[in-house]
Amino acid sequence: MRFRETGLWADVRGIPDALVTTIEAADGIAEAAELLRGDGVGRVVAIGNGAAYYVAHALWLASLESAGSGPPIVAVPAGLAVRDAFRWRPGDVMLAVSSSGEFRDVVAIAERGAAPPCIAVTASPESTLARAAIVTVRQHVGAQRAVTHTQALCGGYACALALWAAVTGDPELAAVLAGAPAAAAAAVVAAETWADESLEGHERPAAAIAAGGGAAWAAALELALMLKEIARIPAEGVETREGATSAMFGLTRGHLMVSLDPPGDPASEEAMRLCAAAGATTLRLPHGAADGRLAPITTLPAAAALAATLALAAGCDVDRPTWTDAYYTTARSGP
């Protein structure tokens, strides 16, 4: 299928190697974990925008399933945390996620004189954010040919999981993370097969919802973002149970519902059944046998294939959408 010819898919194919480099380097993980294990730390406020915020959201969700104990995590969009009304507490540590290290709101928070200590998760160690941070956790992005973040999202999430495993001393989570590159490689192959079998001639929906449980909720948010930014389709990402209730209310014929949960999940099966009864077309992304906490990584290849296929069918530019310049104008802290 034509999505294989895009820069986006070339980026997706590079995810496993980028993960290997990021995980093996563990750059800044020990220093950041030592800070978060400090006696005075009361809360981790994880912030970001778009895909970077979904990394923060996924970390919070994964922490709910972790066997280890650590300070509570609050995932907050950077646009909320930058407001004067947001109340930072004594003992807060900010975990700021930005691949470029130049997202305007994240940088503004980190540079404030009264800001809490900042740990940066970024691919740009010379960035404004990294300079403002006490500790920088570095992720590796091998290449970014498309505007849409793929390696950046996966690498940022791998850094977040590595940090949490180190903070909590959770060997199970560390083992799950060690298997992430192999799981990502399998997901790329599975996504290509799935796209060939499921997406050829697929009707373009007027609107869509994506639903996932656990860390797949964050993955559903990312799929909805991809459908909006690449295929220009109005989309919403929700937790699975919301897919069977509030998100289902607006669905009708010509709409699409995508599940990111594994087959046999009772809540997912119910959500898909009810959305289909409302008239929507339903799809399930290939999930694989990987631990559910890796869902933001293992579902991303199929999500990208779906969004790119729908975009190409509508004549959209997958790698550089029409909104690109406007986004950088409002999002970046500098030129």
Steps between C-alpha positions, in 0.01 A plus 500: 500500500611856435555592866826303478637771269458783753759655726264423787532127438876525467497663844281220635737236368779671693321474835660170614856622442426835665363315801808280527725806508282683751458207739863385490633852557271567799636854476405695813278226646708436813532870582131568444396196708720615787325838495153342501589264784590797720323537834357839412326391178125499543368491145619458141323737262555360150433754225513518122297594195336273244699178464730611783201543730384151402839374620429662836148357501629151415759517778226581751291207373796261509584613854154386611599145401851507642588274790748753637420812699603855426367852525158553340498608136268765361492534119413854394490666155763773483237757407332441835817492708624829352197690628537711812200319649687169509610441858844349540553336837806476724677178409393506134745389233420575139559232236495698176472304175597670174699330225615834359545657842350817356126468551393845613287419806734232633798734472309787661421285806853365533656847478282662765689606807245341731469179297554165674811294421480378139596169342502532121427208268626612161693401190672840502753532786601849383141628495351776711311246710812293568690811609222588745479149645688360797528160331453406135385154395595461138304303244631413155322592178676343203312708243182702471395530137134572577365772725305240700690360798562126494852423622472799733184370665634147540838615625348748743276230641790256527692761701198554725462127566873459562491786747199361684652150517814653652307715748280214621752218470248302294689217322185389316457840339871510414463162326195621309695801379795284394266317265368818342728507192412142403131570564521813283670309217226236508237775504640658182477168315152430637381849402606452137321165479190640672488803272520283189221277625271757662542846347495457122206704368389594849240778492615831642300575817342836576612468863665243725558390856789291631466307825749323723535385859797540733800650321313441173283797598803722436554311174139574405564870555799476265301317232230767519771764461643321196157480337459873553845619405576261213163397356311818605219295653330627819583239764484439874712268713329345803534234767333176397199524728435852371498349151198293597322794665555872441721474189250269334216752519610704197579209269299417193545354154814630332693526827788282621573342837849354559586279795857481632425222748589134442236257370289346773509800731139515627476879519646534151269240351200679650619839375551371146160329499315811616686732262423266211134496603504881480601468134876553525760288325728331755866403480742345747868586477739205521615484859746213532581311817710773658427631849213750491722774642683502166181579307605859417797345315351181358180656362672799342607332172146390415364839609743671262411261216129568549536878516737510201278276286195716565703815438636380166151399386391861558805652330655630824874549548591242765845635581437874497133582559359842416498610865876449551617861484216625720582235760868589523416869520287451811681206660869582500675726748742635240552519122 
